[in-house]
Amino acid sequence: MNDLNELKHAERFAEIATLHRNALAWKPQNRIPLGIHVVNPEYASGLDYNDWLNPAPFFELQKKC
């Protein structure tokens, strides 16, 4: 798992912000810049979003669905 401090880069944040603004303005881009995840609380009980860097619990949830 990555250290959260390794992910805190002002340049990366600026790049992500630009991607999001362009996506919301419907500007063409060469990748998907924005994702929205909606969870039904009935099937996601016990899922801890504080552990978002660990893909295992999210993968297990998808296997149940």
PyMOL CGO cylinders between C-alpha atoms (Angstrom):
from pymol import cmd
from pymol.cgo import CYLINDER

trace = [
    CYLINDER, 0.00, 0.00, 0.00, 1.24, 3.50, -0.81, 0.3, 1, 1, 1, 1, 1, 1,
    CYLINDER, 1.24, 3.50, -0.81, 2.02, 6.02, 1.86, 0.3, 1, 1, 1, 1, 1, 1,
    CYLINDER, 2.02, 6.02, 1.86, -0.59, 8.81, 1.61, 0.3, 1, 1, 1, 1, 1, 1,
    CYLINDER, -0.59, 8.81, 1.61, 2.18, 11.41, 1.75, 0.3, 1, 1, 1, 1, 1, 1,
    CYLINDER, 2.18, 11.41, 1.75, 3.52, 10.05, -1.55, 0.3, 1, 1, 1, 1, 1, 1,
    CYLINDER, 3.52, 10.05, -1.55, 0.22, 11.00, -3.18, 0.3, 1, 1, 1, 1, 1, 1,
    CYLINDER, 0.22, 11.00, -3.18, 0.27, 14.65, -2.11, 0.3, 1, 1, 1, 1, 1, 1,
    CYLINDER, 0.27, 14.65, -2.11, 1.79, 16.46, -5.09, 0.3, 1, 1, 1, 1, 1, 1,
    CYLINDER, 1.79, 16.46, -5.09, 0.54, 19.91, -6.05, 0.3, 1, 1, 1, 1, 1, 1,
    CYLINDER, 0.54, 19.91, -6.05, 1.28, 19.29, -9.74, 0.3, 1, 1, 1, 1, 1, 1,
    CYLINDER, 1.28, 19.29, -9.74, -0.78, 16.09, -9.74, 0.3, 1, 1, 1, 1, 1, 1,
    CYLINDER, -0.78, 16.09, -9.74, -3.66, 17.84, -7.96, 0.3, 1, 1, 1, 1, 1, 1,
    CYLINDER, -3.66, 17.84, -7.96, -3.60, 20.60, -10.58, 0.3, 1, 1, 1, 1, 1, 1,
    CYLINDER, -3.60, 20.60, -10.58, -3.61, 18.02, -13.38, 0.3, 1, 1, 1, 1, 1, 1,
    CYLINDER, -3.61, 18.02, -13.38, -6.57, 16.20, -11.83, 0.3, 1, 1, 1, 1, 1, 1,
    CYLINDER, -6.57, 16.20, -11.83, -8.46, 19.47, -11.34, 0.3, 1, 1, 1, 1, 1, 1,
    CYLINDER, -8.46, 19.47, -11.34, -7.95, 20.32, -15.01, 0.3, 1, 1, 1, 1, 1, 1,
    CYLINDER, -7.95, 20.32, -15.01, -9.16, 16.87, -16.08, 0.3, 1, 1, 1, 1, 1, 1,
    CYLINDER, -9.16, 16.87, -16.08, -12.28, 17.26, -13.95, 0.3, 1, 1, 1, 1, 1, 1,
    CYLINDER, -12.28, 17.26, -13.95, -13.03, 20.77, -15.26, 0.3, 1, 1, 1, 1, 1, 1,
    CYLINDER, -13.03, 20.77, -15.26, -12.60, 19.57, -18.84, 0.3, 1, 1, 1, 1, 1, 1,
    CYLINDER, -12.60, 19.57, -18.84, -14.84, 16.56, -18.22, 0.3, 1, 1, 1, 1, 1, 1,
    CYLINDER, -14.84, 16.56, -18.22, -17.60, 18.72, -16.76, 0.3, 1, 1, 1, 1, 1, 1,
    CYLINDER, -17.60, 18.72, -16.76, -17.25, 21.11, -19.72, 0.3, 1, 1, 1, 1, 1, 1,
    CYLINDER, -17.25, 21.11, -19.72, -17.56, 18.10, -22.13, 0.3, 1, 1, 1, 1, 1, 1,
    CYLINDER, -17.56, 18.10, -22.13, -14.12, 18.75, -23.61, 0.3, 1, 1, 1, 1, 1, 1,
    CYLINDER, -14.12, 18.75, -23.61, -12.64, 15.72, -25.41, 0.3, 1, 1, 1, 1, 1, 1,
    CYLINDER, -12.64, 15.72, -25.41, -9.77, 14.02, -23.59, 0.3, 1, 1, 1, 1, 1, 1,
    CYLINDER, -9.77, 14.02, -23.59, -7.72, 10.90, -24.19, 0.3, 1, 1, 1, 1, 1, 1,
    CYLINDER, -7.72, 10.90, -24.19, -8.82, 9.23, -20.95, 0.3, 1, 1, 1, 1, 1, 1,
    CYLINDER, -8.82, 9.23, -20.95, -11.67, 9.03, -18.49, 0.3, 1, 1, 1, 1, 1, 1,
    CYLINDER, -11.67, 9.03, -18.49, -10.93, 11.83, -16.00, 0.3, 1, 1, 1, 1, 1, 1,
    CYLINDER, -10.93, 11.83, -16.00, -13.84, 11.52, -13.61, 0.3, 1, 1, 1, 1, 1, 1,
    CYLINDER, -13.84, 11.52, -13.61, -15.59, 8.65, -11.91, 0.3, 1, 1, 1, 1, 1, 1,
    CYLINDER, -15.59, 8.65, -11.91, -18.66, 8.65, -9.71, 0.3, 1, 1, 1, 1, 1, 1,
    CYLINDER, -18.66, 8.65, -9.71, -19.29, 5.67, -7.46, 0.3, 1, 1, 1, 1, 1, 1,
    CYLINDER, -19.29, 5.67, -7.46, -22.78, 5.23, -6.02, 0.3, 1, 1, 1, 1, 1, 1,
    CYLINDER, -22.78, 5.23, -6.02, -23.24, 2.49, -3.46, 0.3, 1, 1, 1, 1, 1, 1,
    CYLINDER, -23.24, 2.49, -3.46, -26.43, 0.85, -2.30, 0.3, 1, 1, 1, 1, 1, 1,
    CYLINDER, -26.43, 0.85, -2.30, -25.98, 0.78, 1.49, 0.3, 1, 1, 1, 1, 1, 1,
    CYLINDER, -25.98, 0.78, 1.49, -27.88, -2.52, 1.68, 0.3, 1, 1, 1, 1, 1, 1,
    CYLINDER, -27.88, -2.52, 1.68, -25.15, -4.48, -0.13, 0.3, 1, 1, 1, 1, 1, 1,
    CYLINDER, -25.15, -4.48, -0.13, -22.18, -2.39, 1.01, 0.3, 1, 1, 1, 1, 1, 1,
    CYLINDER, -22.18, -2.39, 1.01, -22.65, -2.88, 4.73, 0.3, 1, 1, 1, 1, 1, 1,
    CYLINDER, -22.65, -2.88, 4.73, -19.33, -3.32, 6.47, 0.3, 1, 1, 1, 1, 1, 1,
    CYLINDER, -19.33, -3.32, 6.47, -17.38, -1.61, 3.70, 0.3, 1, 1, 1, 1, 1, 1,
    CYLINDER, -17.38, -1.61, 3.70, -14.95, 0.95, 5.11, 0.3, 1, 1, 1, 1, 1, 1,
    CYLINDER, -14.95, 0.95, 5.11, -14.21, 3.80, 2.71, 0.3, 1, 1, 1, 1, 1, 1,
    CYLINDER, -14.21, 3.80, 2.71, -11.32, 4.93, 4.92, 0.3, 1, 1, 1, 1, 1, 1,
    CYLINDER, -11.32, 4.93, 4.92, -9.44, 1.97, 3.44, 0.3, 1, 1, 1, 1, 1, 1,
    CYLINDER, -9.44, 1.97, 3.44, -9.82, 3.27, -0.13, 0.3, 1, 1, 1, 1, 1, 1,
    CYLINDER, -9.82, 3.27, -0.13, -6.22, 2.49, -1.11, 0.3, 1, 1, 1, 1, 1, 1,
    CYLINDER, -6.22, 2.49, -1.11, -6.73, -1.21, -0.39, 0.3, 1, 1, 1, 1, 1, 1,
    CYLINDER, -6.73, -1.21, -0.39, -8.58, -2.77, -3.36, 0.3, 1, 1, 1, 1, 1, 1,
    CYLINDER, -8.58, -2.77, -3.36, -9.23, -6.14, -1.66, 0.3, 1, 1, 1, 1, 1, 1,
    CYLINDER, -9.23, -6.14, -1.66, -12.46, -5.27, 0.22, 0.3, 1, 1, 1, 1, 1, 1,
    CYLINDER, -12.46, -5.27, 0.22, -13.90, -3.52, -2.84, 0.3, 1, 1, 1, 1, 1, 1,
    CYLINDER, -13.90, -3.52, -2.84, -13.04, -6.51, -5.01, 0.3, 1, 1, 1, 1, 1, 1,
    CYLINDER, -13.04, -6.51, -5.01, -14.71, -8.85, -2.53, 0.3, 1, 1, 1, 1, 1, 1,
    CYLINDER, -14.71, -8.85, -2.53, -17.83, -6.66, -2.59, 0.3, 1, 1, 1, 1, 1, 1,
    CYLINDER, -17.83, -6.66, -2.59, -17.96, -6.85, -6.40, 0.3, 1, 1, 1, 1, 1, 1,
    CYLINDER, -17.96, -6.85, -6.40, -17.61, -10.63, -6.29, 0.3, 1, 1, 1, 1, 1, 1,
    CYLINDER, -17.61, -10.63, -6.29, -20.73, -10.82, -4.08, 0.3, 1, 1, 1, 1, 1, 1,
    CYLINDER, -20.73, -10.82, -4.08, -22.87, -8.75, -6.43, 0.3, 1, 1, 1, 1, 1, 1,
]
cmd.load_cgo(trace, "trace")
